[in-house]
Amino acid sequence: MKIKKEHTDKHEQLGEPHADKVVTEDHPQENVDINKKLEEKEKEAAANYDKYLRAVAELDNYRKRAAREKTDIIKYGNEELIKDILPFIDSLDRALEHDTGDVQAFKEGIALIKEQLLNCLKKHGVERIETAGMDFDPNFHEALMQMGSDQHEDNKIVSEMEKGYLLNGRLLRPSRVCVCKKTNKENDICEKNEDIGE
Protein backbone atom coordinates (compact mmCIF):
# COMPACT_ATOMS: atom_id res chain seq x y z
CA MET A 1 0.00 0.00 0.00
CA LYS A 2 2.75 2.42 0.85
CA ILE A 3 4.43 1.79 -2.49
CA LYS A 4 1.27 2.66 -4.45
CA LYS A 5 0.76 5.84 -2.48
CA GLU A 6 4.35 6.91 -3.03
CA HIS A 7 3.93 6.19 -6.72
CA THR A 8 0.86 8.42 -6.97
CA ASP A 9 2.55 11.13 -4.90
CA LYS A 10 5.45 11.16 -7.37
CA HIS A 11 2.99 11.61 -10.25
CA GLU A 12 1.34 14.53 -8.41
CA GLN A 13 4.68 16.16 -7.71
CA LEU A 14 5.79 15.87 -11.31
CA GLY A 15 2.50 17.41 -12.44
CA GLU A 16 1.51 14.35 -14.43
CA PRO A 17 -2.23 13.91 -15.00
CA HIS A 18 -4.19 11.34 -13.09
CA ALA A 19 -5.53 8.31 -14.78
CA ASP A 20 -9.11 9.69 -14.76
CA LYS A 21 -7.99 12.79 -16.70
CA VAL A 22 -6.44 10.64 -19.38
CA VAL A 23 -9.73 8.79 -19.86
CA THR A 24 -11.07 11.48 -22.22
CA GLU A 25 -8.24 10.89 -24.62
CA ASP A 26 -9.11 7.22 -24.66
CA HIS A 27 -12.77 7.97 -25.61
CA PRO A 28 -13.05 9.55 -29.07
CA GLN A 29 -16.89 9.52 -28.79
CA GLU A 30 -16.72 12.19 -26.07
CA ASN A 31 -14.52 14.35 -28.30
CA VAL A 32 -17.07 14.05 -31.11
CA ASP A 33 -19.88 15.09 -28.73
CA ILE A 34 -17.88 18.08 -27.51
CA ASN A 35 -17.13 19.14 -31.11
CA LYS A 36 -20.84 18.87 -32.00
CA LYS A 37 -21.80 20.95 -28.98
CA LEU A 38 -19.12 23.48 -29.93
CA GLU A 39 -20.48 23.71 -33.49
CA GLU A 40 -24.04 24.14 -32.16
CA LYS A 41 -22.92 26.94 -29.85
CA GLU A 42 -21.01 28.61 -32.69
CA LYS A 43 -24.16 28.49 -34.85
CA GLU A 44 -26.21 29.86 -31.95
CA ALA A 45 -23.66 32.64 -31.43
CA ALA A 46 -23.75 33.48 -35.17
CA ALA A 47 -27.58 33.55 -35.09
CA ASN A 48 -27.54 35.81 -32.02
CA TYR A 49 -25.03 38.13 -33.69
CA ASP A 50 -27.26 38.28 -36.77
CA LYS A 51 -30.25 39.14 -34.54
CA TYR A 52 -28.16 41.82 -32.86
CA LEU A 53 -27.19 43.37 -36.20
CA ARG A 54 -30.85 43.36 -37.31
CA ALA A 55 -31.95 44.96 -34.01
CA VAL A 56 -29.30 47.69 -34.40
CA ALA A 57 -30.42 48.33 -38.00
CA GLU A 58 -34.09 48.47 -36.92
CA LEU A 59 -33.24 50.91 -34.12
CA ASP A 60 -31.31 53.09 -36.55
CA ASN A 61 -34.24 53.05 -39.00
CA TYR A 62 -36.64 53.90 -36.15
CA ARG A 63 -34.50 56.88 -35.13
CA LYS A 64 -34.41 58.17 -38.72
CA ARG A 65 -38.18 57.69 -39.09
CA ALA A 66 -38.84 59.45 -35.75
CA ALA A 67 -36.62 62.38 -36.81
CA ARG A 68 -38.53 62.67 -40.12
CA GLU A 69 -41.87 62.55 -38.30
CA LYS A 70 -40.72 65.21 -35.83
CA THR A 71 -39.64 67.43 -38.71
CA ASP A 72 -43.03 66.94 -40.40
CA ILE A 73 -44.89 67.70 -37.16
CA ILE A 74 -42.95 70.94 -36.75
CA LYS A 75 -43.42 71.83 -40.42
CA TYR A 76 -47.12 70.96 -40.72
CA GLY A 77 -48.24 71.11 -37.07
CA ASN A 78 -50.43 74.19 -37.60
CA GLU A 79 -52.20 72.77 -40.65
CA GLU A 80 -55.57 72.24 -38.90
CA LEU A 81 -55.52 75.70 -37.35
CA ILE A 82 -54.70 77.33 -40.68
CA LYS A 83 -57.48 75.37 -42.43
CA ASP A 84 -59.91 76.65 -39.79
CA ILE A 85 -58.73 80.27 -40.22
CA LEU A 86 -58.93 80.36 -44.04
CA PRO A 87 -62.76 80.85 -44.09
CA PHE A 88 -62.34 84.06 -42.08
CA ILE A 89 -59.96 85.42 -44.68
CA ASP A 90 -62.62 84.58 -47.29
CA SER A 91 -65.23 86.43 -45.20
CA LEU A 92 -62.97 89.47 -44.92
CA ASP A 93 -62.40 89.42 -48.68
CA ARG A 94 -66.19 89.38 -49.27
CA ALA A 95 -66.71 92.19 -46.75
CA LEU A 96 -64.14 94.35 -48.50
CA GLU A 97 -65.68 93.68 -51.95
CA HIS A 98 -69.18 94.84 -50.88
CA ASP A 99 -69.21 98.59 -50.59
CA THR A 100 -72.67 99.42 -49.27
CA GLY A 101 -71.65 102.81 -47.93
CA ASP A 102 -73.15 101.92 -44.54
CA VAL A 103 -70.28 102.20 -42.07
CA GLN A 104 -72.30 100.78 -39.18
CA ALA A 105 -73.23 97.64 -41.13
CA PHE A 106 -69.59 97.22 -42.16
CA LYS A 107 -68.47 97.49 -38.50
CA GLU A 108 -71.07 94.94 -37.43
CA GLY A 109 -69.88 92.55 -40.16
CA ILE A 110 -66.25 92.92 -39.06
CA ALA A 111 -67.25 92.39 -35.39
CA LEU A 112 -69.10 89.20 -36.39
CA ILE A 113 -66.06 87.89 -38.27
CA LYS A 114 -63.84 88.73 -35.28
CA GLU A 115 -66.18 86.80 -32.94
CA GLN A 116 -66.09 83.77 -35.26
CA LEU A 117 -62.30 83.96 -35.37
CA LEU A 118 -62.07 84.06 -31.57
CA ASN A 119 -64.34 80.99 -31.37
CA CYS A 120 -62.10 79.21 -33.86
CA LEU A 121 -59.01 80.05 -31.79
CA LYS A 122 -60.80 78.90 -28.62
CA LYS A 123 -61.40 75.54 -30.34
CA HIS A 124 -57.61 75.27 -30.68
CA GLY A 125 -56.94 76.18 -27.03
CA VAL A 126 -56.43 79.95 -27.37
CA GLU A 127 -58.18 82.11 -24.76
CA ARG A 128 -58.18 85.81 -23.97
CA ILE A 129 -56.88 86.97 -20.61
CA GLU A 130 -59.56 88.85 -18.69
CA THR A 131 -58.41 92.18 -17.26
CA ALA A 132 -61.56 94.21 -16.48
CA GLY A 133 -61.63 95.03 -12.76
CA MET A 134 -58.81 92.55 -12.03
CA ASP A 135 -55.79 92.99 -9.78
CA PHE A 136 -52.52 93.44 -11.63
CA ASP A 137 -50.77 90.04 -11.98
CA PRO A 138 -47.24 90.16 -13.46
CA ASN A 139 -47.68 86.55 -14.61
CA PHE A 140 -50.39 87.59 -17.09
CA HIS A 141 -50.21 91.39 -17.34
CA GLU A 142 -47.55 93.82 -18.47
CA ALA A 143 -47.87 97.31 -16.95
CA LEU A 144 -47.19 99.95 -19.56
CA MET A 145 -48.10 102.83 -17.27
CA GLN A 146 -49.48 103.77 -13.85
CA MET A 147 -52.29 106.20 -13.40
CA GLY A 148 -53.38 107.99 -10.24
CA SER A 149 -57.08 107.50 -9.55
CA ASP A 150 -59.46 107.93 -6.60
CA GLN A 151 -62.09 105.83 -8.38
CA HIS A 152 -60.08 102.56 -8.48
CA GLU A 153 -58.39 100.53 -5.77
CA ASP A 154 -54.62 100.43 -5.63
CA ASN A 155 -52.99 97.92 -8.02
CA LYS A 156 -56.22 97.41 -10.02
CA ILE A 157 -56.19 97.47 -13.81
CA VAL A 158 -57.67 100.72 -15.07
CA SER A 159 -57.55 100.05 -18.81
CA GLU A 160 -56.19 97.60 -21.35
CA MET A 161 -54.06 98.76 -24.29
CA GLU A 162 -53.51 95.34 -25.85
CA LYS A 163 -55.27 92.04 -25.15
CA GLY A 164 -53.31 89.07 -23.85
CA TYR A 165 -53.79 85.40 -24.77
CA LEU A 166 -53.20 81.94 -23.30
CA LEU A 167 -52.61 78.73 -25.26
CA ASN A 168 -53.91 75.74 -23.26
CA GLY A 169 -53.20 77.64 -20.06
CA ARG A 170 -49.70 78.77 -21.08
CA LEU A 171 -49.02 82.46 -21.65
CA LEU A 172 -48.79 83.38 -25.33
CA ARG A 173 -48.77 87.14 -24.85
CA PRO A 174 -49.40 89.21 -21.71
CA SER A 175 -52.14 91.83 -21.58
CA ARG A 176 -50.64 95.32 -21.78
CA VAL A 177 -52.40 97.42 -19.20
CA CYS A 178 -52.58 100.64 -17.24
CA VAL A 179 -52.50 100.10 -13.45
CA CYS A 180 -54.03 102.27 -10.74
CA LYS A 181 -51.80 103.96 -8.19
CA LYS A 182 -53.96 105.27 -5.35
CA THR A 183 -53.68 109.04 -4.89
CA ASN A 184 -56.14 109.77 -2.09
CA LYS A 185 -55.13 111.76 1.01
CA GLU A 186 -55.16 108.70 3.32
CA ASN A 187 -52.38 107.07 1.30
CA ASP A 188 -50.38 110.31 1.32
CA ILE A 189 -50.73 110.55 5.11
CA CYS A 190 -49.69 106.88 5.52
CA GLU A 191 -46.66 107.40 3.28
CA LYS A 192 -45.64 110.55 5.25
CA ASN A 193 -46.01 108.66 8.56
CA GLU A 194 -43.87 105.81 7.19
CA ASP A 195 -41.20 108.32 6.10
CA ILE A 196 -41.22 109.96 9.54
CA GLY A 197 -41.07 106.56 11.27
CA GLU A 198 -37.96 105.62 9.31
Helices and strands as residue ranges (DSSP letters): H 2-14, H 19-26, H 28-76, H 79-97, H 103-123, E 126-128, E 141-149, E 157-162, E 165-167, E 170-173, E 175-182, H 185-197
